[in-house]
Amino acid sequence: MSETPRRFVTKDEVRIQELPWGPHHWLCRPDMVDAKDLALVRVHMPPGTGHAFHAHPTMEEIIYVVEGKAEQWVDRERRELEPGEIAHIPPNVVHASYNPFDTTLVFLAILSPADLGGPPPVDVSGEEPWCSLREAE
């Protein structure tokens, strides 16, 4: 990082990370700007994919739907989110995002703190009750 903190990120400077549930376009994180408390990523989740049940031990998260629809879970509560709607996930709360719909889901995930090197997400998708929740519907 230069001596002057970076304040802007252009479309050419976005960092793209390929993950199984879709490309992540990182817009704000500590290695891009002088961020300590916030990270921002735009996710393009293709139809039929999802980020299965998991928890972030030390981070809270907001998921904001930009395009498409999300099947969003926070703990054992399920909602279908449309553009302009959010889900707030407190630290260490199990949650999941799925796209069972016909169009690509685009959402922003705002994470705090921005310490992406902290404890990794904990995958609980193979454990009860999480592995059976979607089947119960």
C-alpha positions as CSV (number, residue, x, y, z in Angstrom):
1,M,0.0,0.0,0.0
2,S,1.3,3.4,-0.8
3,E,1.8,6.1,1.8
4,T,-1.4,7.9,0.7
5,P,-4.4,5.6,1.5
6,R,-6.3,4.6,-1.6
7,R,-9.8,6.1,-1.7
8,F,-11.2,4.8,-5.0
9,V,-11.4,1.5,-6.8
10,T,-12.1,1.6,-10.5
11,K,-13.8,-1.2,-12.5
12,D,-10.3,-2.1,-13.9
13,E,-8.9,-2.5,-10.3
14,V,-11.7,-4.9,-9.1
15,R,-10.2,-8.2,-8.0
16,I,-12.1,-11.3,-9.2
17,Q,-12.0,-14.5,-7.3
18,E,-13.5,-17.6,-8.8
19,L,-15.4,-19.7,-6.2
20,P,-17.8,-22.7,-6.8
21,W,-20.9,-20.6,-6.2
22,G,-19.9,-17.9,-8.6
23,P,-17.3,-15.2,-9.3
24,H,-16.6,-12.7,-6.5
25,H,-15.7,-9.2,-7.5
26,W,-13.9,-7.7,-4.6
27,L,-14.4,-3.9,-4.4
28,C,-13.1,-3.2,-0.9
29,R,-10.8,-5.1,1.3
30,P,-7.6,-4.3,3.3
31,D,-5.2,-5.2,0.5
32,M,-7.0,-2.8,-1.9
33,V,-7.8,0.2,0.3
34,D,-7.0,1.3,3.8
35,A,-10.0,-0.7,5.2
36,K,-10.1,-2.1,8.7
37,D,-13.7,-2.5,9.4
38,L,-15.4,-3.1,6.1
39,A,-15.1,-5.5,3.1
40,L,-17.3,-5.4,0.1
41,V,-17.7,-8.0,-2.6
42,R,-20.2,-8.3,-5.5
43,V,-21.2,-11.9,-6.2
44,H,-22.6,-13.3,-9.4
45,M,-24.4,-16.6,-8.5
46,P,-25.5,-18.6,-11.5
47,P,-28.8,-20.5,-11.4
48,G,-28.6,-23.8,-9.5
49,T,-25.7,-22.8,-7.3
50,G,-25.4,-21.7,-3.7
51,H,-23.2,-21.0,-0.8
52,A,-24.2,-23.8,1.6
53,F,-24.8,-23.4,5.3
54,H,-21.8,-21.9,7.1
55,A,-20.9,-19.4,9.8
56,H,-18.3,-16.7,10.1
57,P,-17.0,-16.9,13.7
58,T,-15.9,-13.3,14.1
59,M,-17.6,-11.4,11.2
60,E,-21.1,-10.0,10.7
61,E,-22.4,-9.7,7.2
62,I,-25.1,-7.9,5.2
63,I,-26.3,-9.5,1.9
64,Y,-28.0,-6.9,-0.4
65,V,-29.7,-8.3,-3.5
66,V,-29.0,-6.2,-6.7
67,E,-30.4,-8.5,-9.4
68,G,-32.4,-11.7,-9.5
69,K,-33.7,-13.5,-6.4
70,A,-32.0,-15.2,-3.5
71,E,-33.2,-18.1,-1.3
72,Q,-31.6,-16.7,1.8
73,W,-31.3,-18.5,5.1
74,V,-30.3,-16.9,8.4
75,D,-30.3,-19.6,11.1
76,R,-33.4,-21.7,10.4
77,E,-35.4,-18.9,8.8
78,R,-35.8,-18.8,5.1
79,R,-36.8,-15.8,2.9
80,E,-36.8,-15.1,-0.8
81,L,-35.0,-11.8,-1.2
82,E,-35.6,-9.5,-4.2
83,P,-33.6,-6.5,-5.4
84,G,-33.3,-3.8,-2.8
85,E,-33.8,-6.3,0.1
86,I,-31.2,-7.4,2.6
87,A,-30.3,-10.1,5.2
88,H,-28.2,-9.2,8.2
89,I,-26.2,-12.1,9.7
90,P,-24.6,-11.5,13.1
91,P,-21.2,-13.1,13.9
92,N,-21.2,-16.9,14.2
93,V,-24.8,-17.3,13.0
94,V,-25.3,-20.1,10.4
95,H,-26.6,-18.9,7.1
96,A,-26.8,-19.9,3.4
97,S,-27.5,-18.3,0.0
98,Y,-28.9,-20.3,-2.9
99,N,-30.1,-19.5,-6.4
100,P,-32.7,-22.1,-7.4
101,F,-34.2,-19.6,-9.9
102,D,-33.7,-19.2,-13.7
103,T,-31.6,-16.0,-13.7
104,T,-28.2,-15.1,-12.3
105,L,-28.4,-13.7,-8.8
106,V,-26.2,-10.6,-8.2
107,F,-25.7,-9.5,-4.6
108,L,-23.4,-7.4,-2.5
109,A,-21.9,-8.9,0.7
110,I,-20.7,-6.4,3.2
111,L,-18.5,-8.0,5.9
112,S,-17.1,-6.6,9.1
113,P,-14.4,-6.5,10.4
114,A,-12.4,-6.5,7.1
115,D,-9.9,-9.0,8.5
116,L,-10.2,-11.6,5.7
117,G,-7.3,-13.5,7.2
118,G,-9.2,-14.2,10.4
119,P,-10.9,-17.4,11.3
120,P,-12.2,-19.1,8.1
121,P,-15.9,-19.7,7.6
122,V,-17.1,-22.9,9.2
123,D,-19.0,-25.2,6.9
124,V,-21.9,-26.9,8.7
125,S,-23.8,-28.0,5.5
126,G,-23.2,-31.7,6.2
127,E,-24.5,-31.5,9.8
128,E,-28.0,-31.6,11.2
129,P,-30.2,-29.7,11.2
130,W,-28.6,-27.8,8.3
131,C,-28.3,-30.7,5.8
132,S,-32.1,-31.4,6.1
133,L,-33.6,-27.9,6.2
134,R,-34.1,-27.4,2.5
135,E,-35.5,-30.9,2.1
136,A,-38.1,-30.2,4.8
137,E,-39.8,-27.6,2.7
